[in-house]
Amino acid sequence: MIFQAIIVGEYFYDENSDFKHKRKIKWLKKFTTSRSYSEISDRYFTQVTLNRPKGVDKENLLQYLSEKKTIDNTEKNYILIIDEINRGNISKIFGELITLIEPSKRIGEDEEIKVKLPYSGNELGVPSNLYILGTMNTADRSIALMDTALRRRFEFEEMMPDLAVLSKNAQKIVDFNSNEPQNNDLRVDKINIRLLLKKINQRIEYLYDRDHTIGHAYFMSLKGKDGDGAKTELANIFRNKVIPLLQEYFYDDWEKIRLVLGDNQKTRDNEEYQFVKINNNYEVSKLFGSIGEVDLDDEQKVFEINKDAFEKPESYIQIYETK
């Protein structure tokens, strides 16, 4: 008969016992048939082992305690998702796995390869029913530094902004690529969010590139709101996310930012709807006085964020309805 226990107390000395050096324990399991220590450890158990376990394989120990047989999962598929995979040091993250994940090197294949783990000494291979999905943002500059070995072992699928999800009911069949409003389009007040994002992204693609188009995820929070709550959320999205993102994309080139937002097409009568306004209140001679030999451009444009525009539905509508 064999017992299994865990230590739950500190050492104490019992002078009235035949075994005077003791620690309190809690019994976990009792087996009526003795089993070999080699099932869970690569070395004999000693007093040191009980105080500071060494050589014990955790997975084998758990299976040993449960007395359950290993389950055959070869018929099931498993997925490992690595978000922002290009953000880390690929060589250090994968190590030898960069070879093991190749289809021809997996367990059961003709060129099967296993490596020995440095600490446990166990062999490790990658089964053919494990699928690895990695996500990345191609707008990140680090994408150019991606390990070539990783590129060879993955298939790349482009995921562009999906206008279809910016609808009241994505199950309905509508033409989400249409430039005309659809009855199923998501709206905030009178603002058509699908047409809004589509027009912004068309301008970004022309002025920059398609990798920097704005994702639909920025606007998904609008689907759970209505009324004033939706208006406030849309204003926050533009004020705190969209415009700062455009500043980064265009390195504070406000002329291009105005082009993306359609502010250049909002006439002088509609200046109140411009997100980025030109401040014409500066006069060089009055501002600097006699400037001597310093050459200052009287036509220098000074831009400022128009905070009031974020609260006006027409500011957003004129992004995609301007001619």
C-alpha positions in Angstrom: 0.0 0.0 0.0 1.3 3.5 -0.9 0.1 6.9 0.3 0.5 10.4 -1.2 0.5 13.6 0.8 1.5 17.3 0.9 3.3 19.1 3.7 1.1 21.7 5.4 3.1 22.6 8.5 6.6 23.7 9.7 9.1 21.3 11.2 8.8 20.3 14.8 10.6 18.0 17.2 8.6 15.2 19.0 10.7 13.7 21.8 8.0 11.1 22.7 8.0 9.5 19.2 10.2 7.0 17.6 10.5 9.4 14.6 11.3 12.7 16.4 11.8 15.0 13.4 8.3 15.7 12.0 6.2 18.0 9.8 2.5 18.1 9.5 1.0 16.6 6.3 -2.3 16.2 4.5 -3.1 12.9 2.8 -4.0 13.2 -0.8 -4.3 9.8 -2.2 -4.0 6.1 -1.2 -3.1 3.5 -3.7 -3.7 -0.2 -2.9 -1.2 -1.2 -5.5 2.4 0.1 -5.3 3.6 2.1 -8.3 7.1 3.1 -9.4 8.6 6.4 -8.5 10.0 6.6 -12.1 6.5 7.5 -13.3 6.8 11.0 -11.9 10.5 11.5 -11.2 13.9 10.9 -12.8 15.6 10.2 -9.4 15.1 8.5 -6.0 13.1 10.2 -3.3 15.1 11.3 -0.3 14.5 13.7 2.6 15.9 16.5 0.5 13.3 15.6 -2.2 10.5 16.0 0.3 11.7 19.5 1.4 12.8 20.8 -2.0 11.4 18.5 -4.8 13.7 18.0 -7.7 13.3 16.0 -10.9 9.5 15.7 -10.5 7.5 16.0 -13.7 4.4 18.1 -12.9 2.3 16.7 -15.8 3.1 13.1 -14.9 2.5 13.8 -11.2 -1.0 15.2 -11.9 -1.9 12.3 -14.1 -0.4 10.0 -11.4 -2.7 11.5 -8.7 -5.8 11.3 -10.9 -5.2 7.7 -11.9 -6.7 8.6 -15.3 -5.3 7.2 -18.5 -3.9 9.5 -21.2 -6.7 10.7 -23.5 -6.1 10.3 -27.3 -6.7 13.8 -28.7 -5.2 13.1 -32.2 -8.6 13.4 -33.8 -9.2 16.8 -32.4 -7.9 20.1 -33.7 -6.3 22.7 -31.5 -5.5 26.4 -32.2 -2.8 28.5 -30.6 -3.4 32.3 -31.2 -0.5 34.7 -30.9 -1.6 38.3 -31.0 0.8 40.9 -32.3 3.2 38.2 -33.3 5.6 40.7 -35.0 6.0 42.7 -31.8 8.4 40.2 -30.1 11.8 38.7 -30.9 10.7 35.8 -33.1 14.0 34.0 -32.8 13.9 34.0 -29.0 10.2 33.3 -28.8 10.1 30.2 -31.1 13.7 28.9 -30.8 13.8 25.3 -32.0 10.0 25.4 -32.6 10.6 27.4 -35.8 11.6 24.1 -37.3 9.2 21.9 -35.5 6.1 23.8 -36.7 6.9 23.0 -40.4 4.2 20.5 -41.7 6.8 18.0 -42.8 8.6 18.0 -39.4 5.6 17.4 -37.2 4.8 14.2 -35.2 3.8 11.4 -37.5 5.2 12.9 -40.7 7.9 11.4 -42.8 10.5 14.0 -41.6 9.3 14.0 -38.0 11.7 15.9 -35.6 11.7 16.0 -31.8 14.0 18.0 -29.6 15.1 17.3 -26.0 14.0 19.9 -23.5 17.1 21.2 -21.5 15.5 21.0 -18.0 13.2 18.0 -17.9 15.1 16.0 -20.6 11.7 15.1 -22.2 11.3 15.1 -25.9 9.1 17.7 -27.6 7.5 17.5 -30.9 4.6 19.5 -32.6 1.5 17.4 -33.5 -0.1 17.9 -36.9 -3.5 18.8 -35.3 -2.1 22.0 -33.8 -2.8 25.2 -35.8 -1.0 28.4 -35.0 -2.6 31.7 -35.9 -0.6 34.9 -35.6 -2.1 38.4 -35.9 -0.2 41.6 -36.8 -0.9 45.1 -37.9 0.9 45.8 -41.2 0.9 49.5 -40.4 3.5 48.8 -37.6 7.0 49.6 -38.7 8.3 46.4 -37.1 6.6 44.4 -39.8 9.6 45.0 -42.1 11.9 43.3 -39.5 10.0 40.1 -39.3 12.1 37.0 -39.4 12.3 35.6 -43.0 12.1 32.0 -41.5 8.7 32.9 -40.0 7.4 34.2 -43.3 8.3 30.9 -45.0 6.3 28.8 -42.4 3.1 30.8 -42.4 0.4 31.6 -44.9 -0.5 35.3 -44.9 -4.1 36.5 -45.3 -4.9 40.1 -45.6 -7.7 41.4 -43.4 -8.9 44.8 -44.5 -11.4 47.0 -42.6 -14.8 45.2 -42.9 -17.6 47.7 -43.7 -20.2 44.9 -43.4 -19.9 44.9 -39.6 -20.9 48.5 -39.4 -24.6 47.7 -39.9 -27.6 47.2 -37.8 -27.9 43.6 -38.8 -24.9 42.0 -40.5 -27.0 39.0 -41.5 -28.9 41.0 -44.0 -27.6 41.0 -47.6 -26.8 44.5 -48.7 -24.2 46.2 -50.9 -21.7 47.4 -48.3 -19.4 48.6 -51.1 -22.0 51.0 -52.4 -21.5 54.7 -52.2 -25.2 55.2 -51.5 -26.8 54.8 -48.1 -28.3 51.4 -47.3 -31.3 50.9 -45.0 -29.2 48.5 -42.9 -26.4 51.0 -42.3 -25.4 51.8 -38.8 -26.3 55.5 -38.0 -25.6 57.9 -35.2 -28.3 60.6 -35.5 -28.2 61.2 -39.3 -24.6 60.2 -39.7 -24.0 57.1 -41.8 -21.0 55.4 -40.1 -20.3 53.0 -43.0 -20.1 55.8 -45.6 -18.1 57.9 -43.2 -15.3 55.3 -42.7 -15.4 54.3 -46.4 -14.6 57.8 -47.5 -11.9 58.4 -44.9 -10.2 55.2 -45.9 -10.4 56.0 -49.6 -8.6 59.3 -49.0 -6.0 57.6 -46.7 -5.2 55.0 -49.3 -4.7 57.7 -51.9 -2.6 60.0 -49.8 -0.6 57.3 -47.9 -1.3 53.6 -48.6 -3.8 50.9 -48.0 -2.0 49.4 -45.0 -2.8 52.5 -43.0 -6.6 52.5 -43.5 -8.6 52.8 -40.3 -10.1 49.6 -38.9 -13.8 49.2 -38.3 -13.0 48.2 -34.6 -12.7 51.9 -33.8 -16.4 52.3 -34.4 -17.7 49.0 -33.0 -18.5 50.6 -29.6 -21.3 52.7 -31.3 -23.4 49.5 -31.9 -24.2 49.3 -28.2 -25.3 52.9 -27.8 -28.1 55.2 -29.1 -29.3 58.8 -28.7 -27.0 61.2 -26.9 -24.8 58.4 -25.7 -23.9 57.5 -29.3 -23.2 61.1 -30.2 -20.8 61.4 -27.3 -19.1 58.2 -28.2 -18.6 59.2 -31.8 -17.2 62.6 -30.7 -14.7 60.7 -28.4 -13.7 58.4 -31.2 -12.8 61.3 -33.5 -11.3 63.5 -30.8 -9.2 60.9 -29.0 -8.5 58.2 -31.6 -9.1 59.1 -35.3 -7.4 62.6 -35.3 -4.4 61.6 -33.1 -4.0 58.6 -35.4 -4.0 60.8 -38.5 -1.5 63.1 -36.8 0.9 60.1 -36.4 0.3 58.9 -40.0 0.9 62.2 -41.6 3.5 63.6 -39.2 1.3 66.5 -38.2 0.8 67.6 -41.8 -2.4 69.3 -41.1 -3.1 70.0 -44.8 -3.4 66.3 -45.5 -5.4 65.7 -42.3 -7.9 68.3 -43.5 -8.0 66.5 -46.9 -8.9 63.2 -45.2 -11.6 64.8 -43.1 -13.0 66.8 -46.0 -12.4 70.1 -44.2 -10.9 71.6 -47.3 -14.3 71.2 -49.1 -16.3 72.8 -46.3 -16.7 76.4 -47.6 -16.2 79.6 -45.6 -19.9 79.5 -44.8 -19.4 76.0 -43.3 -16.2 76.6 -41.4 -18.0 75.8 -38.1 -18.1 72.1 -39.4 -14.3 71.9 -40.0 -12.5 69.6 -37.5 -9.2 71.4 -38.3 -9.5 75.1 -38.9 -7.0 77.6 -40.3 -6.4 80.4 -37.8 -6.2 83.6 -39.9 -5.9 85.9 -36.9 -2.1 86.2 -37.0 -0.4 89.2 -38.5 3.4 88.9 -38.7 4.2 92.6 -38.5 2.0 93.0 -35.4 3.1 89.8 -33.8 6.9 90.2 -34.2 7.3 93.9 -34.9 10.5 94.8 -36.8 12.1 91.5 -37.6 15.1 92.9 -39.5 16.7 90.3 -41.7 14.6 87.4 -40.5 12.4 86.1 -43.4 9.0 85.2 -42.2 6.2 84.0 -44.5 3.2 86.2 -44.4 1.2 83.3 -45.8 2.2 80.8 -43.1 -0.8 78.8 -42.0 -1.6 78.1 -38.4 -4.0 75.2 -37.7 -6.1 74.5 -34.7 -8.6 71.8 -33.6 -12.2 73.1 -33.7 -13.7 71.5 -30.6 -17.2 72.6 -31.4 -17.2 70.6 -34.6 -17.2 67.3 -32.7 -20.7 68.0 -31.4 -22.3 68.9 -34.8 -23.7 66.0 -36.9 -23.1 68.0 -40.1 -19.4 68.0 -39.4 -19.4 64.2 -39.9 -21.9 64.1 -42.7 -19.9 66.5 -44.8 -16.9 64.2 -44.7 -18.7 61.8 -47.2 -21.3 64.1 -48.8 -18.9 66.9 -49.9 -18.5 67.2 -53.7 
